[in-house]
């Protein structure tokens, strides 16, 4: 059980879509429960490390427009992931490094200048009640805390007694990709596509579609033609699966993907390549290459 | 095509294998065998074992040594899948009020009266073949082929939690409100008993569970706890 949190973050500006995320709830796909968790997992882990949290403490994940929160106790925070202007009560502070936010002051992570998703980590972490072992919001299945709304109060955990580690100078944060290159391993149904379609996948210029979300990175580009057109009975889907719906445009499954699906999977992008996919803004050039 | 009892092991990225069986019955048997071997410690570390219509996915295969996935693939391909053992486990009983909006349509497909739907459905020995679509939604098999019904031509935008519905070879109980295209024949009065994320295990109907539906009168259902509204979030 979580002890009753005494302190909270007050949500001043929720942004376009801000969710609580941790390392997710892997291992329950057989119950229809997806993994969820921070899309740019390395960024969330690094932000946690810089405030002295365990790597899987719950953080905020913003989308494009950032967010603003007001803690009711002094807290050390880091804004990382997508680069953005960070202010405390309107005064510029460091992005990507620990900052002290006084009680009652507003920490504002501005719109992403590069990339898409910023991560806000707070010493002590966020501690809404976990659901099935995780505090992550899963937007497909509706598990975990709802996306932030103005006026929400989010319970703030107690920081570790040692406090944050001394900041050891600049930390390398990967920038958002100008071009997204995703390596592809063979998927279980690659033989449901024509030879020409497989060549197209690995040679054509795609773009990241604005319809992308936490469920999948949707693409714009030449459709992939199937050699087998019958219906595929539902089968288990992995993170990074490149599913091809009837319109032929590949969708790369991200953390909130369904656990089973009925469209053929032509390939699989390895997990370590998906952090870059999480930061690719709509319109970004995208190439799939043989892993 | 794979013949009866045969299987194909397909790659699903660097850490996963999709095992394809001849049909749903063989997939269930293979899944049961995987669980038995894992229980005995006779399977390498695998994070997820996900059965589906005629496949079983093994995901998160630990690469303690290089080539672990390919060795497991070769091992799985060599398995002889025994037919599913009908284990003498008491079925989970799910109470149903058979008063769904598609009852007459299903009755017409089956060539019986509305009472006949309740009788045939509740007499069937179901088993959870797999879960998916939504957390805690089990695909229950067991209906003979002549009782398989098509999906509705127009899906409903909102199916209430607890709806007991049919499509193709499957029966399911909606754990929470969601869109859906299955034929609704009834409702279970307490859907919270089937899926409760505050409980471990959260799902009552996990793959392999035998299930029977027990008809209850609408009068009796009124005295049962009403469906809870707390899962009332639809995001798709």
Interface residues (C-beta under 8 A of the other chain):
Chain A: X26 X27 X28 X29 X30 X31 X32 X33 X131 X132 X139 X140 X141 X142 X143 X146 X185 X186 X187 X188 X189 X233 X234 X235 X236 X237 X238 X240 X241 X258 X259 X260 X265 X267 X268 X269 X270 X291
Chain B: X10 X11 X12 X13 X14 X15 X16 X18 X20 X47 X48 X49 X50 X51 X52 X53 X54 X55 X56 X57 X59 X60 X130 X131 X132 X133 X134 X135 X136 X137 X176 X197 X198 X200 X201 X202 X203 X206 X207 X231 X233 X234 X235 X236
